[in-house]
Amino acid sequence: MDAEFRKRPMYSFESHEDVEIVWDKRFTSADVERNNRYNTWSLNWHSDFEFKRFYSGKAAIICGSETYEVGAGDIAVINPMEMHTQIYLSGVLRYDLVFVNPRVIASGMVGEESGADALSRMRFPTVLRDNPRAYALFGRFLEEYWNKEPAYEMAAEGILRELFAHLIRTELQQSVSREDYEFMYGNARRIAPAMRHIIRYYYEPVTVGELAAMCDMTPYHFCRVFHRMIGSSPMQYVMKQRMQQARRCLESTKMTLGEVAESVGYADEGYFCRLFKKTYGVTPSSLRKDTGSENKIILPKS
């Protein structure tokens, strides 16, 4: 780990409560940009684990190449060096935000430095659901932090260790190799300009060459780095962002299919419908019929 990482605090905590957000058809919000407490289109990555416990409202978390809807009762987990951002969807969004330095719990593993290194490379699901013990442990940690009774630091860190032990036993998906982790650490900043552009301007035409130029890389090298970091090609990622936005729009607005297609960058409604069916296995009109008036957003599972 680098010197900056070693100097970071064991954990940091914030509580966010934002006013109700009103979205336009492309899900941008002048209110959020004016608020400026949490930039809708920011792109983040860091060496800590990030936890968010949501109380109300809805948001979408873009993590890597996937998008996940979160709301009251959900805990979101961002693993170290995962590139991510958050988009507000609706309601009064309330959540607790906690960053955990892997060294907090590494002392319970074999060797503090080797333990922190191994933990940093573990990957947990982006959204935790149906795990009441994890939710309860996270709540106990927050209570200790809020109440600040004598020896609360010791108690809070003990609860965190118990939480991570539980997650390792019940939610661990995989561990990335040391080589892959170092690659992510070294290249996140390089592809960030292209990622930011795609997330914010998914509906605008763009070429691989233009994205590579934003990152000051050749198209060939850019595509190799992007695919290894995100798990898809740049243009596949553009299409995925468009399809996910289109699905959200179909399920939560009364826009026509043509308007939805145009809002995500497709002038040809027929071509849009074919891409949508190829992505989700159903036509846009079938999805809207099945959704009905519930305005339920269904996004990829973790």
N, C-alpha and C positions, 0 to 999 in steps of 0.2 A: 504494500500500500504506500501511497505517496505521503510526503510530510504534511500536506494540507489535510489529508484524511485523518492522520494521527492526532491532529490538534482539534478536531471537531468535538463538540460536546457529546456525551453519551446518548442523550435524547433531547429533543426540543418539542414543544407543544404549542398549538394554536387552536382557537375556536373560531369558526367562520359562521356568520349569519348575514346573508345577503337579501336585499329587497327582491320582490317578485320581478321576474325578468319577462319582458314581452319580446317574442321572436318574430322576425320576418320570415319569408319563405325559404331563405337560405340559412336560417338559424344563426344569424349574426345579431349582436346586441349592442346598440350604442350605450344602453344603460350600464352594461358591464364595463365597457371601455371607459366611460366617464367615472364609474366607481373606482376602477383601477386598483382595487384591493386584490383582485385575482384575475389576471389577464386571460380572457377566454381563449386566445390563440397562442398563448405562450407554449413553448416546448421545453420540457425539463428532463434532466437525467442527473443522477447523483449516486454516491457510493453508499448511501443509507437505505434502509427499508423505510417505505412510506406507508402509513396506515391512515385510512379515513373511515370514520364511523358516521353514517348518515342518519339524521333524525327526521327530515322532511324534505319535500321537493324532489325533483328528478334532475339527473345530470347524465351525460355520456362521457365515459373515460376512453380515450383512444390510447392504447398501449401497444406499441409495435405496429402490427398490421391489423389488429382487431379493435372493435369498438364494443363497449359494454355499457348497458344502461344500469344505473344504480339509483337507489332511493332509500326511503326509511327502512331501517333494519339491516341494511347491507354494510359489510366492511370491505373496503377496497384495499388491495395490497399491491404496491409497486415495488418490484424487486430491484436490487442495485443495478444500475446502468441500463435499465429499461427506459427507452425514450417514450414520453407520455405527455398528454395534455388533457384538459377537462373542458367540456362544453356544457353550458347550462341549458336545460331543456324547459323546465317549468316550475312554478311554485316558489315558495320561500325556501331556499336551499340552506339547510343547517347541517353542519358536520364538524366533528373533531378531527384535527390533523396532527399526526405524531410522526416524527422522524426518529428512527432508532439506528444508532451506530452499531454495526455488528460486534464491536468489541464489548458492548454491554453484556452480552451473554456468552462471549467466547471463552470466558474463564471456566465455564462448565464443560468445555470440550477439551480435546487433547492439545495442550499448548495454546497460549492466548493468541499468538500471531497466526499459527497454522489454523486454529479454530476460526478466527475471524475471516481468514482467507477462504476456508471451506464454506462457511455460512454465506459469505457474499455471493458465492456461485450457485447457491440453492435457489430453486424456482418454485414459488407457490402460485396458486390460481389468482387471477386478478380480482375476482369477486368471491368472497366467502359467504356461502349461504348454507343453511341446514347444518350449522356447526355451533350449537348453543354453548358448548364449553368455551370455544374460542371467543365468542361474544361476551360471555360472562367474565373471562379473564381480562379481556381488554377493558371492560367496565371497571373491574377492580383496580386495574392499573391507573385509570383516570381518576378514580376516587382518591387513591393515595396521593396522586399529584395535586389534585385540587385541595384536599384537606390539609396537606402538609403537617401532619402530626409528627411527633418526635420519631426520628429514624425512618421517615417516609422514603428517603432515597434508597435505603436498604430494602425496604418492603417492595417499592415499585420495581426495582431491578430484579428482585426475586420473582415477582409475578411475570415480568417479561420473559425471564428464562423459562418459566413454566409454560407460558404461551408458546414460545418458539419450540419447545420440546413437543408440545401437543401438535403444533402445525407440522413438524417434521414427521411425526407418527401418522398423522391423518390426512395431510394435504400435500405433501411433497410430491411434485411432478417429475422433476429431474434436477440434475446439477450440470451446469455448463463447465466445459473444461477450462483449465487455467489459461490456455492459449486463446480460447474464444472470449473469455472475460477481458483479458488484456487487449484483445482486438477491439472489443466494444469500448473499452476505456479510452483507447487511443484514437478511435475514429468517430465517436458520437458527434463531436464538435464539427468534424469535417462535413458530414452530410446534413447537419442541422438546417442550413439555409434552404435546402431542397425540401426537407420534411415540412418546415414551416410554410413554405409556399404551397405545397400540395394540400395541407390541412386547411389553410385559409382560402386558397383560390382553386379548390378542387373542380369548380365548374368552368374554369377558363382553359382554352387550348394550351398545351405545353408539349415540348419535345424533350427527349432524353438529352439532347445537346444543350438545350436551354437550362435544364436542371443541373447538368454537370458543370456548366459555366458558372452557375450560382455558387458552386462549391470549389471552384478553381481546380477542376479535375478533368481529365480526358473522359469522354463518354464510356470507353471500355473500362477504365479503372473505377469510375463512379458506379457503374452497374455492378461490378464485382463486389465492391465495398457495400453498396446499398443492399444487395441480396443477402450477403452474409450477416449484416446487421439486423435487417427487418424480416427476412425470410420470404421475400417476393421481389420481383423486378420492379423498377420504378413505375412503369406504366401499369403493371398489375395493381400496384398500390394506389395509383390514381383512380383506376376503375373501381377498386374496392371502396374507396372513400365516396365515390359518386353513388354506388349502389347502396351503401349503408345510409347515406343522406336521403336517397330517394325512398328507401323503405320507411325511414322515420317519417318522411313527409307524407307518404301514402297513408300511413296509419294514424297520423295526427292532424291532417288538414283535409279540406275539401277541394283541393286543386285538381284540375283535370289531368289525365295522363300526359297530355301534350305539355301542360304547364310544368308538371313534375319533371318530365324529360328535359325541357329547356332549362329549368332551374339548376339541373346538375350537369349541364354541358352538352346535351344531345339535341340537335335540331330535328333529327329523324326519329319520330315516335316509334316506328316499327323496329328500328335498330335498337333503341333503348329497351323495348319490351323483350326482344330476343336476348339481350345481355342480362336483363333482370331475371328471366326464366333460367338461363344458364347458371346464374349465380345462386339463386334460391330454390330452384326447382318448381316454382309456380309463376304464373303471369302476374303482372302488377294488378290487374283487375280482379283476379282470383284472391290475391292477398287482401285487397281492400274489402271484398265481399265477406271473406272469412273473419276479418277484424271487426266489421260492423261499426257500431258507434262507440265501442269501448276505448278507442284510441290507445290500444295497448301496443307498446313498442317491443318487438322481439328481436334481439340481437344475438350474435354468436355467443355460445356458452364458453366459459373458461375451461 
